[in-house]
Amino acid sequence: MEARVQRILVWSGPAMVFLWVGAFVFVAGFFPPSAPGSTSDQIVELYARHTGLIKLGLVISMAASALLVPWAVAVSGQLKRIDGARALADVQMVSCALLSLEFITPIGVWMAASFRYDGRSPDVTQAMHDLGWILFMTVIWSVEIQMGAIGAALLLDRSETPVLPRALGYLSLWAALLIVPAGLVVYFKHGPWAWDGVIGLYLPLTAFVIWVFALTIAVHRALTAQIADGSEPGVLQVAESPGPVRV
């Protein structure tokens, strides 16, 4: 039963991506993002144009961010099967819980910016909007630790039949490297390294999404194999019994 539960939980990662991106792009209209060089009047106009939809999109995105936690629990369930990787499994799970908060925090800032945009100085709204984007883009270090822990755990697996593909370990390390530019957007207001640029935003975002889906599919397959051969948690193999015995 445990593996069946985890097999459901692991799809909360892709669900988070679909809900978060869908609400952020198609409801709130926050993507593509405003240019870092936008004036305060342009930022106020952004919030004034679709205030209700912006608030709704941010609420949905905030709720979706919490789905990273059950996803990380399912991933940890597989990492703990690797000899010597139990601590790394805990590291990735705690790091992903922090990542969930790091998605939620900038959304809260944007909510506050939208709440009273018409009753304060445009410069204050601009500062809050900037704060949200800087927090969203630059607070990447929890996911860096998470990716590093997963990559290390998978590369530690020297068994003949690895729990998860070793290639996924290398993918995790490459994704960690490709996300680094997002942490540097505070230095740029224009160009490809800015928070609306190819290197600053689109490359890290693409790497993150590919990594989430690749890891989800691999964990799903591993759990399906556990269920099929009766090696899932909560099942004991008894020699004199014709099949697995549940405990």
MARBA-3410 file (N, C-alpha, C, O; in Angstrom, 1 decimal):
247
0.8,-1.2,0.0,0.0,0.0,0.0,0.9,1.3,0.0,0.5,2.3,-0.6 ~ 2.0,1.2,0.7,2.8,2.4,0.8,3.3,2.8,-0.5,3.3,4.0,-0.9 ~ 3.8,1.9,-1.4,4.3,2.3,-2.7,3.1,2.8,-3.6,3.4,3.7,-4.4 ~ 1.9,2.3,-3.4,0.8,2.9,-4.1,0.5,4.3,-3.7,0.2,5.1,-4.6 ~ 0.6,4.6,-2.5,0.4,6.0,-2.0,1.5,6.9,-2.6,1.2,8.0,-3.1
2.7,6.4,-2.5,3.8,7.2,-3.0,3.7,7.4,-4.5,4.1,8.5,-5.0 ~ 3.2,6.5,-5.2,3.0,6.6,-6.6,2.0,7.7,-7.0,2.1,8.3,-8.1 ~ 1.1,7.9,-6.1,0.1,9.0,-6.3,0.8,10.3,-5.9,0.7,11.3,-6.6 ~ 1.5,10.3,-4.8,2.2,11.5,-4.3,3.2,12.1,-5.3,3.3,13.3,-5.4 ~ 3.9,11.2,-6.0,5.0,11.7,-6.9,4.4,12.6,-8.0,5.2,13.4,-8.5
3.2,12.4,-8.4,2.6,13.2,-9.4,2.2,14.6,-9.0,1.7,15.4,-9.8 ~ 2.3,14.9,-7.7,2.1,16.2,-7.2,3.1,17.2,-7.7,2.9,18.4,-7.7 ~ 4.3,16.7,-8.1,5.3,17.6,-8.6,4.9,18.2,-10.0,4.8,19.4,-10.1 ~ 4.6,17.3,-11.0,4.0,17.8,-12.2,2.7,18.6,-12.0,2.5,19.6,-12.7 ~ 1.9,18.2,-11.1,0.7,19.0,-10.8,1.0,20.4,-10.4,0.3,21.3,-10.8
2.0,20.5,-9.6,2.4,21.8,-9.1,2.9,22.7,-10.3,2.5,23.8,-10.4 ~ 3.7,22.1,-11.2,4.1,22.8,-12.4,3.0,23.3,-13.2,2.9,24.5,-13.6 ~ 2.0,22.4,-13.5,0.9,22.8,-14.4,0.1,23.8,-13.7,-0.3,24.8,-14.4 ~ -0.3,23.7,-12.4,-1.1,24.6,-11.7,-0.4,26.0,-11.6,-1.0,27.0,-11.8 ~ 0.8,25.9,-11.2,1.6,27.1,-10.9,1.8,27.9,-12.2,1.5,29.1,-12.2
2.3,27.3,-13.2,2.5,28.0,-14.5,1.2,28.4,-15.1,1.1,29.6,-15.6 ~ 0.2,27.6,-15.1,-1.1,27.9,-15.6,-1.7,29.2,-15.0,-2.1,30.1,-15.7 ~ -1.7,29.2,-13.7,-2.2,30.3,-13.0,-1.4,31.6,-13.1,-1.9,32.7,-13.3 ~ -0.1,31.4,-13.1,0.8,32.5,-13.2,0.8,33.2,-14.6,0.8,34.4,-14.7 ~ 0.6,32.3,-15.6,0.7,32.8,-17.0,-0.7,33.3,-17.5,-0.9,34.4,-18.0
-1.7,32.3,-17.4,-3.0,32.5,-18.0,-4.0,33.2,-17.1,-5.0,33.8,-17.6 ~ -3.8,33.3,-15.8,-4.8,33.9,-14.9,-4.2,35.3,-14.5,-4.8,36.3,-14.7 ~ -3.0,35.2,-13.8,-2.4,36.4,-13.3,-1.8,37.3,-14.4,-1.8,38.5,-14.2 ~ -1.4,36.7,-15.4,-0.7,37.4,-16.5,0.6,38.0,-16.1,1.1,39.0,-16.6 ~ 1.3,37.3,-15.2,2.6,37.7,-14.8,3.8,37.2,-15.6,4.9,37.4,-15.3
3.4,36.5,-16.7,4.5,35.9,-17.6,4.1,36.1,-19.0,2.9,35.7,-19.4 ~ 5.0,36.6,-19.8,6.3,37.0,-19.5,6.4,38.1,-18.5,5.4,38.9,-18.4 ~ 7.4,38.1,-17.7,7.5,39.1,-16.6,7.7,40.5,-17.1,8.1,40.8,-18.2 ~ 7.3,41.4,-16.2,7.6,42.8,-16.5,9.1,43.1,-16.6,9.9,42.4,-15.9 ~ 9.5,44.0,-17.4,11.0,44.3,-17.5,11.5,44.9,-16.3,10.8,45.7,-15.6
12.7,44.5,-15.9,13.3,45.0,-14.6,13.4,46.6,-14.7,13.5,47.2,-13.7 ~ 13.5,47.1,-15.9,13.7,48.5,-16.1,12.4,49.3,-16.2,12.4,50.5,-16.5 ~ 11.2,48.6,-15.9,9.9,49.3,-16.0,9.8,50.4,-15.0,10.4,50.4,-13.9 ~ 9.1,51.5,-15.4,8.9,52.6,-14.5,7.8,52.3,-13.5,7.1,51.3,-13.6 ~ 7.8,53.1,-12.4,6.8,52.9,-11.4,5.3,53.0,-11.9,4.5,52.2,-11.5
5.1,53.9,-12.9,3.8,54.0,-13.4,3.4,52.8,-14.3,2.2,52.4,-14.3 ~ 4.4,52.2,-14.9,4.1,51.0,-15.7,3.7,49.8,-14.8,2.9,49.0,-15.1 ~ 4.4,49.7,-13.6,4.1,48.7,-12.7,2.7,48.9,-12.1,1.9,47.9,-12.0 ~ 2.3,50.1,-11.7,1.0,50.3,-11.2,-0.1,50.0,-12.3,-1.1,49.4,-11.9 ~ 0.2,50.3,-13.5,-0.7,50.0,-14.6,-0.9,48.5,-14.8,-2.0,48.0,-15.1
0.2,47.7,-14.5,0.1,46.3,-14.6,-0.9,45.8,-13.6,-1.7,44.9,-13.9 ~ -0.8,46.3,-12.3,-1.7,45.8,-11.3,-3.2,46.3,-11.5,-4.1,45.7,-11.1 ~ -3.3,47.5,-12.1,-4.6,48.1,-12.3,-5.4,47.5,-13.4,-6.6,47.5,-13.4 ~ -4.7,46.9,-14.4,-5.3,46.4,-15.6,-6.2,45.2,-15.3,-7.3,45.1,-15.8 ~ -5.7,44.3,-14.4,-6.5,43.0,-14.2,-6.3,42.7,-12.7,-5.8,41.6,-12.3
-6.7,43.5,-11.8,-6.5,43.3,-10.4,-7.1,42.0,-9.9,-6.4,41.2,-9.2 ~ -8.3,41.8,-10.2,-9.0,40.5,-9.7,-8.3,39.3,-10.2,-8.1,38.3,-9.4 ~ -8.0,39.2,-11.5,-7.3,38.1,-12.0,-5.9,37.9,-11.5,-5.5,36.7,-11.2 ~ -5.2,39.0,-11.2,-3.9,38.8,-10.6,-4.0,38.2,-9.3,-3.2,37.3,-8.9 ~ -4.9,38.7,-8.5,-5.1,38.1,-7.1,-5.5,36.6,-7.2,-5.0,35.8,-6.4
-6.4,36.3,-8.1,-6.8,34.9,-8.2,-5.7,34.0,-8.7,-5.4,32.9,-8.1 ~ -4.9,34.5,-9.7,-3.8,33.7,-10.1,-2.7,33.5,-9.1,-2.1,32.4,-9.0 ~ -2.5,34.5,-8.3,-1.5,34.4,-7.2,-2.0,33.4,-6.1,-1.2,32.7,-5.6 ~ -3.3,33.4,-5.8,-3.8,32.5,-4.8,-3.6,31.0,-5.3,-3.2,30.2,-4.5 ~ -3.9,30.8,-6.6,-3.8,29.4,-7.1,-2.3,29.0,-7.1,-2.0,27.9,-6.8
-1.4,29.9,-7.5,0.0,29.6,-7.6,0.5,29.3,-6.2,1.4,28.4,-6.0 ~ 0.1,30.1,-5.2,0.5,29.9,-3.8,0.1,28.5,-3.3,0.9,27.8,-2.7 ~ -1.2,28.1,-3.6,-1.6,26.8,-3.2,-0.9,25.7,-3.9,-0.5,24.7,-3.3 ~ -0.6,25.9,-5.2,0.2,24.9,-5.9,1.6,24.7,-5.4,2.1,23.6,-5.5 ~ 2.2,25.7,-4.9,3.5,25.6,-4.4,3.7,24.6,-3.3,4.7,23.9,-3.1
2.6,24.4,-2.5,2.6,23.4,-1.4,2.7,22.0,-1.9,3.1,21.1,-1.1 ~ 2.4,21.7,-3.2,2.4,20.4,-3.7,3.9,19.8,-3.8,4.1,18.6,-4.1 ~ 4.8,20.7,-3.7,6.2,20.2,-3.8,6.6,19.3,-2.6,7.4,18.5,-2.7 ~ 5.9,19.5,-1.5,6.2,18.7,-0.3,5.8,17.2,-0.4,6.7,16.4,-0.2 ~ 4.6,16.9,-0.8,4.3,15.4,-1.0,5.2,14.8,-2.1,5.5,13.6,-2.1
5.5,15.6,-3.1,6.4,15.1,-4.2,7.7,14.7,-3.6,8.3,13.7,-4.0 ~ 8.3,15.6,-2.8,9.6,15.3,-2.2,9.6,14.1,-1.3,10.5,13.3,-1.2 ~ 8.4,13.8,-0.6,8.3,12.7,0.2,8.4,11.4,-0.6,9.1,10.4,-0.2 ~ 7.8,11.4,-1.8,7.8,10.2,-2.7,9.2,10.0,-3.2,9.7,8.9,-3.3 ~ 9.9,11.1,-3.5,11.3,11.0,-4.0,12.2,10.4,-2.9,13.0,9.5,-3.2
12.0,10.9,-1.7,12.8,10.4,-0.6,12.6,8.9,-0.3,13.5,8.2,0.1 ~ 11.4,8.4,-0.6,11.1,7.0,-0.4,12.0,6.1,-1.2,12.4,5.1,-0.8 ~ 12.3,6.6,-2.4,13.2,5.8,-3.3,14.7,6.0,-2.9,15.5,5.1,-3.0 ~ 15.1,7.2,-2.6,16.5,7.5,-2.2,16.9,6.7,-1.0,18.0,6.3,-0.9 ~ 15.9,6.4,-0.1,16.2,5.7,1.1,16.5,4.2,0.9,17.0,3.5,1.7
16.1,3.8,-0.3,16.4,2.4,-0.7,17.9,2.2,-1.1,18.4,1.1,-1.2 ~ 18.6,3.3,-1.3,20.0,3.3,-1.8,20.9,3.2,-0.6,20.7,3.9,0.4 ~ 21.8,2.2,-0.6,22.7,2.0,0.5,23.6,3.3,0.7,24.3,3.7,-0.2 ~ 23.5,3.8,1.9,24.3,5.0,2.3,23.7,6.3,1.9,24.3,7.4,2.1 ~ 22.4,6.3,1.5,21.8,7.6,1.0,20.6,8.1,1.9,19.9,9.0,1.5
20.5,7.5,3.0,19.3,7.9,3.9,19.4,9.3,4.3,18.5,10.1,4.3 ~ 20.6,9.8,4.7,20.8,11.2,5.1,20.6,12.1,3.9,20.0,13.2,4.1 ~ 21.1,11.7,2.7,20.8,12.5,1.5,19.3,12.6,1.2,18.9,13.7,0.7 ~ 18.6,11.5,1.5,17.2,11.6,1.2,16.5,12.6,2.1,15.6,13.3,1.7 ~ 17.0,12.6,3.4,16.4,13.6,4.3,16.8,15.0,3.9,16.0,16.0,4.0
18.0,15.2,3.4,18.5,16.5,3.0,17.6,17.0,1.9,17.2,18.2,1.9 ~ 17.3,16.2,0.9,16.5,16.6,-0.3,15.1,16.9,0.1,14.5,17.9,-0.4 ~ 14.5,16.2,1.1,13.2,16.4,1.5,13.0,17.7,2.2,12.1,18.5,2.0 ~ 13.9,18.0,3.2,13.9,19.3,3.9,14.1,20.4,2.9,13.5,21.5,3.0 ~ 15.1,20.3,2.0,15.4,21.3,1.1,14.2,21.7,0.2,13.9,22.8,-0.1
13.4,20.6,-0.2,12.3,20.8,-1.0,11.1,21.5,-0.2,10.4,22.3,-0.8 ~ 11.0,21.2,1.0,10.1,21.9,1.9,10.4,23.4,1.9,9.5,24.2,1.9 ~ 11.7,23.7,2.1,12.1,25.1,2.0,11.8,25.7,0.7,11.4,26.9,0.6 ~ 12.0,25.0,-0.4,11.8,25.5,-1.7,10.3,25.9,-1.9,10.0,26.9,-2.5 ~ 9.4,25.0,-1.3,8.0,25.4,-1.3,7.7,26.7,-0.7,7.0,27.6,-1.2
8.4,27.0,0.4,8.2,28.3,1.1,8.8,29.4,0.2,8.3,30.5,0.3 ~ 9.9,29.1,-0.5,10.6,30.1,-1.3,9.7,30.4,-2.5,9.9,31.5,-3.1 ~ 8.8,29.6,-2.9,7.9,29.9,-4.0,6.7,30.8,-3.4,6.3,31.7,-4.0 ~ 6.3,30.4,-2.2,5.2,31.1,-1.5,5.5,32.5,-1.1,4.7,33.4,-1.3 ~ 6.7,32.7,-0.6,7.1,34.1,-0.1,7.0,35.2,-1.1,6.3,36.2,-0.8
7.6,35.1,-2.3,7.4,36.2,-3.3,6.0,36.4,-3.7,5.5,37.5,-4.0 ~ 5.2,35.3,-3.8,3.8,35.4,-4.1,3.1,36.2,-3.1,2.2,37.1,-3.4 ~ 3.4,36.0,-1.8,2.8,36.9,-0.8,3.1,38.3,-0.9,2.3,39.2,-0.7 ~ 4.4,38.6,-1.4,4.8,40.0,-1.6,4.0,40.6,-2.8,3.5,41.8,-2.7 ~ 3.8,39.9,-3.9,3.0,40.3,-5.0,1.5,40.5,-4.6,0.9,41.5,-5.0
1.0,39.7,-3.7,-0.4,39.8,-3.2,-0.5,41.2,-2.5,-1.4,41.9,-2.7 ~ 0.5,41.5,-1.6,0.5,42.7,-0.9,0.6,43.9,-1.8,-0.1,44.9,-1.6 ~ 1.3,43.8,-2.9,1.5,44.9,-3.9,0.1,45.1,-4.6,-0.2,46.2,-4.9 ~ -0.6,44.0,-4.8,-1.9,44.2,-5.6,-3.0,44.6,-4.6,-4.0,45.1,-5.1 ~ -2.9,44.4,-3.3,-3.9,44.7,-2.4,-4.3,46.2,-2.3,-5.4,46.6,-2.2
-3.3,47.1,-2.3,-3.5,48.5,-2.2,-2.7,49.3,-3.1,-2.1,50.4,-2.8 ~ -2.6,48.8,-4.4,-1.7,49.5,-5.4,-2.2,50.9,-5.7,-1.4,51.8,-6.0 ~ -3.5,51.2,-5.5,-4.1,52.5,-5.8,-4.2,53.4,-4.7,-4.7,54.5,-4.8 ~ -3.7,53.0,-3.5,-3.7,53.9,-2.3,-2.4,54.2,-1.8,-2.3,54.7,-0.6 ~ -1.3,54.0,-2.6,0.0,54.4,-2.1,0.8,55.0,-3.2,0.4,55.0,-4.4
2.0,55.4,-2.9,2.9,56.0,-3.9,3.3,54.9,-4.9,3.6,53.7,-4.5 ~ 3.3,55.2,-6.2,3.7,54.2,-7.2,5.1,53.7,-7.0,5.4,52.5,-7.3 ~ 6.0,54.5,-6.4,7.3,54.0,-6.1,7.3,52.8,-5.1,8.1,51.9,-5.1 ~ 6.4,52.9,-4.1,6.3,51.8,-3.1,5.8,50.5,-3.8,6.3,49.4,-3.6 ~ 4.8,50.6,-4.7,4.3,49.4,-5.4,5.4,48.9,-6.3,5.6,47.7,-6.4
6.2,49.7,-6.9,7.3,49.3,-7.8,8.3,48.5,-6.9,8.8,47.5,-7.3 ~ 8.6,49.1,-5.7,9.6,48.4,-4.9,9.1,47.0,-4.4,9.9,46.1,-4.3 ~ 7.8,46.9,-4.1,7.3,45.6,-3.7,7.3,44.6,-4.8,7.6,43.5,-4.7 ~ 6.9,45.1,-6.0,7.0,44.3,-7.2,8.4,43.8,-7.5,8.6,42.6,-7.8 ~ 9.3,44.7,-7.4,10.7,44.3,-7.6,11.2,43.3,-6.5,11.9,42.3,-6.8
10.8,43.5,-5.3,11.1,42.6,-4.2,10.6,41.2,-4.5,11.3,40.2,-4.3 ~ 9.3,41.1,-5.0,8.8,39.8,-5.3,9.6,39.1,-6.3,9.9,37.9,-6.2 ~ 10.0,39.8,-7.4,10.7,39.1,-8.5,12.1,38.8,-8.0,12.7,37.7,-8.4 ~ 12.8,39.6,-7.2,14.1,39.3,-6.8,14.1,38.1,-5.8,15.0,37.2,-5.9 ~ 13.1,38.0,-4.9,13.0,36.8,-4.1,12.7,35.6,-4.9,13.3,34.5,-4.7
11.8,35.7,-5.9,11.4,34.6,-6.7,12.6,34.0,-7.5,12.8,32.8,-7.6 ~ 13.4,34.9,-8.0,14.5,34.5,-8.9,15.8,34.1,-8.1,16.4,33.1,-8.5 ~ 16.1,34.8,-7.1,17.4,34.6,-6.5,17.5,33.6,-5.4,18.6,33.1,-5.0 ~ 16.3,33.3,-4.7,16.4,32.3,-3.6,16.3,30.9,-4.2,15.3,30.3,-4.1 ~ 17.4,30.5,-4.7,17.5,29.2,-5.5,18.3,28.2,-4.7,18.4,27.0,-5.1
18.9,28.5,-3.6,19.9,27.7,-3.0,19.3,26.4,-2.3,20.1,25.4,-2.2 ~ 18.1,26.5,-1.9,17.5,25.2,-1.4,17.4,24.2,-2.5,17.6,23.0,-2.3 ~ 16.9,24.6,-3.7,16.8,23.6,-4.8,18.2,23.2,-5.3,18.3,22.1,-5.8 ~ 19.1,24.0,-5.1,20.5,23.6,-5.5,21.0,22.5,-4.5,21.5,21.5,-5.0 ~ 20.7,22.6,-3.2,21.0,21.6,-2.3,20.2,20.3,-2.6,20.8,19.2,-2.5
19.0,20.5,-2.9,18.1,19.3,-3.2,18.6,18.6,-4.4,18.8,17.4,-4.4 ~ 18.9,19.3,-5.5,19.4,18.6,-6.7,20.8,18.0,-6.4,21.0,16.9,-6.9 ~ 21.6,18.6,-5.7,22.9,18.1,-5.4,22.8,16.8,-4.5,23.5,15.8,-4.8 ~ 21.9,16.8,-3.6,21.7,15.6,-2.7,21.1,14.4,-3.6,21.6,13.3,-3.4 ~ 20.2,14.7,-4.5,19.6,13.7,-5.3,20.7,13.1,-6.3,20.9,11.9,-6.4
21.5,14.1,-6.9,22.5,13.6,-7.8,23.6,12.8,-7.1,24.0,11.7,-7.6 ~ 24.0,13.2,-5.9,25.0,12.4,-5.1,24.4,11.0,-4.7,25.1,10.0,-4.8 ~ 23.2,11.0,-4.3,22.6,9.7,-3.9,22.5,8.7,-5.0,22.8,7.6,-4.9 ~ 22.1,9.2,-6.2,22.0,8.3,-7.4,23.3,7.8,-7.9,23.5,6.7,-8.3 ~ 24.4,8.7,-7.7,25.7,8.3,-8.2,26.4,7.4,-7.1,27.3,6.7,-7.5
25.8,7.4,-5.9,26.3,6.5,-4.9,25.8,5.0,-5.1,26.4,4.1,-4.6 ~ 24.8,4.9,-5.8,24.1,3.6,-6.0,25.0,2.7,-7.0,25.0,3.0,-8.2 ~ 25.7,1.8,-6.4,26.6,0.9,-7.2,26.0,-0.5,-7.4,26.7,-1.4,-7.9 ~ 24.7,-0.7,-7.1,24.1,-2.0,-7.3,23.9,-2.3,-8.7,23.9,-1.4,-9.6 ~ 23.8,-3.6,-9.0,23.6,-4.1,-10.4,22.3,-3.5,-11.0,22.3,-3.2,-12.2
21.3,-3.4,-10.2,20.1,-2.8,-10.7,19.8,-1.5,-9.8,19.2,-1.6,-8.8 ~ 20.2,-0.4,-10.3,20.1,0.9,-9.5,18.6,1.2,-9.2,17.7,0.9,-10.0 ~ 18.4,1.8,-8.1,17.0,2.1,-7.7,16.4,3.1,-8.7,15.3,2.9,-9.2 ~ 17.2,4.1,-9.1,16.8,5.0,-10.2,18.0,5.2,-11.1,19.1,4.9,-10.7 ~ 17.8,5.5,-12.4,18.9,5.6,-13.4,20.0,6.5,-12.9,19.7,7.6,-12.5
21.2,6.1,-13.1,22.3,6.9,-12.8,22.3,8.2,-13.7,22.8,9.2,-13.2 ~ 21.8,8.1,-14.9,21.8,9.2,-15.7,20.9,10.4,-15.1,21.2,11.5,-15.4 ~ 20.0,10.0,-14.3,19.2,11.0,-13.6,20.0,11.7,-12.5,19.7,12.9,-12.3 ~ 21.0,11.1,-12.0,21.9,11.8,-11.1,22.7,12.9,-11.8,22.9,14.0,-11.3 ~ 23.2,12.5,-13.0,23.9,13.5,-13.8,23.0,14.7,-14.2,23.4,15.8,-14.3
21.7,14.3,-14.6,20.8,15.3,-15.0,20.5,16.3,-13.8,20.4,17.5,-14.0 ~ 20.4,15.8,-12.6,20.2,16.6,-11.4,21.4,17.6,-11.2,21.1,18.7,-10.9 ~ 22.6,17.1,-11.4,23.7,18.0,-11.2,23.8,19.1,-12.3,24.1,20.2,-12.1 ~ 23.5,18.7,-13.6,23.4,19.6,-14.7,22.3,20.7,-14.4,22.5,21.9,-14.7 ~ 21.2,20.2,-14.0,20.1,21.2,-13.7,20.5,22.2,-12.6,20.2,23.3,-12.7
21.2,21.7,-11.6,21.7,22.6,-10.5,22.6,23.6,-11.1,22.5,24.8,-10.7 ~ 23.4,23.3,-12.1,24.3,24.2,-12.7,23.6,25.2,-13.5,23.9,26.4,-13.5 ~ 22.6,24.8,-14.3,21.8,25.6,-15.2,20.9,26.6,-14.5,20.5,27.6,-15.0 ~ 20.6,26.3,-13.2,19.7,27.2,-12.5,20.5,28.4,-11.8,19.9,29.4,-11.4 ~ 21.8,28.2,-11.7,22.6,29.2,-11.0,22.4,30.7,-11.6,22.3,31.6,-10.8
22.3,30.9,-12.9,22.1,32.3,-13.4,20.9,33.0,-12.8,20.9,34.2,-12.7 ~ 19.8,32.2,-12.4,18.7,32.9,-11.7,19.1,33.6,-10.4,18.5,34.6,-10.1 ~ 20.1,33.1,-9.8,20.5,33.7,-8.5,21.4,34.9,-8.7,21.7,35.6,-7.8 ~ 21.6,35.3,-10.0,22.5,36.4,-10.3,21.8,37.6,-10.9,22.4,38.6,-11.3 ~ 20.4,37.5,-11.1,19.7,38.5,-11.8,19.7,39.8,-11.1,19.4,40.9,-11.8
20.0,39.9,-9.9,20.1,41.1,-9.1,21.1,42.1,-9.7,21.1,43.3,-9.4 ~ 22.1,41.6,-10.5,23.1,42.4,-11.1,22.7,43.0,-12.4,23.4,43.9,-13.0 ~ 21.6,42.6,-13.0,21.2,43.0,-14.3,19.8,43.6,-14.4,18.8,43.0,-13.9 ~ 19.6,44.7,-15.2,18.3,45.2,-15.4,17.9,45.1,-16.9,16.8,45.3,-17.3 ~ 18.9,44.7,-17.7,18.6,44.5,-19.2,19.4,43.3,-19.7,20.4,42.9,-19.1
19.0,42.8,-20.8,19.8,41.7,-21.5,19.4,40.3,-21.0,18.5,40.1,-20.2 ~ 20.1,39.4,-21.6,19.8,37.9,-21.3,20.0,37.5,-19.9,19.4,36.4,-19.5 ~ 20.7,38.2,-19.1,20.9,37.8,-17.7,19.9,38.4,-16.7,19.9,38.0,-15.6 ~ 19.1,39.2,-17.2,18.1,39.9,-16.4,16.9,38.9,-16.0,16.9,37.8,-16.6 ~ 16.0,39.3,-15.1,15.0,38.3,-14.7,13.9,38.1,-15.8,13.1,37.2,-15.6
14.0,38.8,-16.9,13.1,38.5,-18.1,14.0,38.0,-19.2,13.5,38.0,-20.4 ~ 15.2,37.6,-19.0,16.1,37.2,-20.1,16.2,35.7,-20.3,15.7,34.9,-19.5 ~ 16.8,35.3,-21.4,17.0,33.9,-21.8,17.8,33.1,-20.7,17.4,32.0,-20.3 ~ 18.9,33.7,-20.3,19.8,33.1,-19.4,19.3,33.2,-18.0,19.4,32.2,-17.2 ~ 18.8,34.4,-17.6,18.4,34.6,-16.2,17.1,33.9,-15.9,17.0,33.5,-14.7
16.2,33.7,-16.8,14.9,33.1,-16.5,14.6,31.9,-17.3,14.3,30.8,-16.6 ~ 14.6,31.9,-18.6,14.1,30.8,-19.4,15.0,29.5,-19.3,14.4,28.4,-19.3 ~ 16.3,29.7,-19.2,17.1,28.5,-19.1,17.0,27.8,-17.8,16.8,26.6,-17.7 ~ 17.0,28.6,-16.6,16.8,27.9,-15.3,15.4,27.3,-15.2,15.2,26.2,-14.7 ~ 14.4,28.0,-15.8,13.0,27.5,-15.7,12.8,26.2,-16.5,12.2,25.2,-16.0
13.4,26.2,-17.7,13.3,25.0,-18.5,14.1,23.8,-17.8,13.6,22.7,-17.8 ~ 15.2,24.1,-17.2,16.0,23.0,-16.6,15.2,22.5,-15.4,15.2,21.2,-15.2 ~ 14.5,23.3,-14.6,13.8,22.9,-13.5,12.6,22.0,-13.9,12.3,21.0,-13.3 ~ 11.9,22.4,-14.9,10.7,21.7,-15.4,11.1,20.3,-15.9,10.5,19.3,-15.6 ~ 12.1,20.3,-16.7,12.6,19.0,-17.3,13.0,18.1,-16.1,12.7,16.9,-16.2
13.7,18.6,-15.2,14.2,17.8,-14.0,13.0,17.2,-13.2,13.0,16.1,-12.9 ~ 12.0,18.0,-12.9,10.8,17.6,-12.2,10.1,16.4,-12.9,9.8,15.4,-12.3 ~ 9.9,16.6,-14.2,9.2,15.6,-14.9,10.0,14.3,-15.1,9.5,13.2,-14.9 ~ 11.3,14.4,-15.3,12.2,13.3,-15.5,12.3,12.5,-14.2,12.2,11.2,-14.2 ~ 12.4,13.2,-13.1,12.5,12.5,-11.8,11.2,11.9,-11.4,11.1,10.8,-10.9
10.1,12.5,-11.7,8.8,12.0,-11.4,8.5,10.7,-12.2,8.1,9.7,-11.6 ~ 8.8,10.6,-13.5,8.6,9.4,-14.3,9.5,8.3,-13.8,9.1,7.2,-13.7 ~ 10.8,8.6,-13.4,11.7,7.6,-12.9,11.2,7.0,-11.6,11.2,5.8,-11.4 ~ 10.7,7.8,-10.7,10.2,7.4,-9.4,8.9,6.6,-9.6,8.8,5.5,-9.0 ~ 8.1,7.0,-10.5,6.8,6.3,-10.8,7.2,4.9,-11.3,6.5,3.9,-10.9
8.1,4.7,-12.2,8.5,3.4,-12.7,9.1,2.6,-11.6,8.8,1.4,-11.6 ~ 9.9,3.1,-10.8,10.5,2.4,-9.7,9.5,1.8,-8.7,9.5,0.7,-8.3 ~ 8.5,2.7,-8.4,7.4,2.3,-7.5,6.5,1.2,-8.2,6.1,0.3,-7.5 ~ 6.3,1.3,-9.4,5.5,0.3,-10.2,6.2,-1.0,-10.1,5.6,-2.1,-10.0 ~ 7.5,-1.0,-10.3,8.3,-2.3,-10.2,8.3,-2.8,-8.8,8.2,-4.1,-8.6
8.3,-2.0,-7.8,8.2,-2.5,-6.4,6.9,-3.2,-6.2,6.8,-4.2,-5.5 ~ 5.8,-2.6,-6.6,4.5,-3.2,-6.5,4.4,-4.5,-7.2,3.8,-5.5,-6.7 ~ 5.0,-4.6,-8.4,4.9,-5.8,-9.2,5.6,-7.0,-8.6,5.2,-8.1,-8.6 ~ 6.8,-6.7,-8.0,7.6,-7.8,-7.4,7.4,-8.0,-5.9,8.1,-8.8,-5.3 ~ 6.5,-7.2,-5.3,6.2,-7.4,-3.9,7.2,-6.9,-3.0,7.2,-7.3,-1.8
8.1,-6.0,-3.4,9.1,-5.5,-2.5,8.8,-4.1,-1.9,9.7,-3.5,-1.3 ~ 7.6,-3.7,-2.1,7.2,-2.4,-1.6,7.2,-2.4,0.0,7.1,-3.5,0.5 ~ 7.4,-1.3,0.6,7.3,-1.2,2.1,6.0,-1.8,2.6,4.9,-1.6,2.0 ~ 6.1,-2.6,3.7,4.8,-3.2,4.3,4.6,-4.6,3.7,3.6,-5.2,4.1 ~ 5.5,-5.1,2.9,5.3,-6.4,2.4,6.5,-7.3,2.8,7.7,-6.8,2.5
6.3,-8.5,3.3,7.4,-9.4,3.7,7.4,-10.6,2.7,6.3,-11.1,2.5 ~ 8.5,-11.0,2.3,8.6,-12.2,1.5,8.8,-13.4,2.4,9.8,-13.4,3.2 ~ 8.0,-14.4,2.4,8.1,-15.5,3.3,8.3,-16.8,2.4,7.6,-17.0,1.4 ~ 9.4,-17.5,2.7,9.8,-18.6,1.8,8.7,-19.6,1.6,8.5,-20.1,0.5 ~ 8.1,-20.1,2.7,7.1,-21.1,2.5,5.7,-20.6,2.0,4.8,-21.4,1.8
5.6,-19.4,1.9,4.3,-18.8,1.4,4.4,-18.7,-0.1,5.4,-18.4,-0.7 ~ 3.3,-19.0,-0.8,3.3,-18.9,-2.3,3.4,-17.4,-2.8,3.7,-17.3,-4.0 ~ 3.3,-16.4,-2.0,3.5,-15.1,-2.4,3.8,-14.1,-1.3,4.0,-14.6,-0.2 ~ 3.9,-12.9,-1.5,4.2,-11.9,-0.5,3.1,-11.8,0.5,1.9,-12.0,0.2 ~ 3.5,-11.6,1.8,2.5,-11.5,2.9,2.5,-10.0,3.4,3.6,-9.4,3.6
1.4,-9.4,3.5,1.3,-8.0,3.9,1.3,-8.0,5.5,0.7,-8.8,6.1 ~ 2.0,-7.0,6.0,2.0,-6.8,7.4,1.6,-5.4,7.8,1.6,-5.0,9.0
END
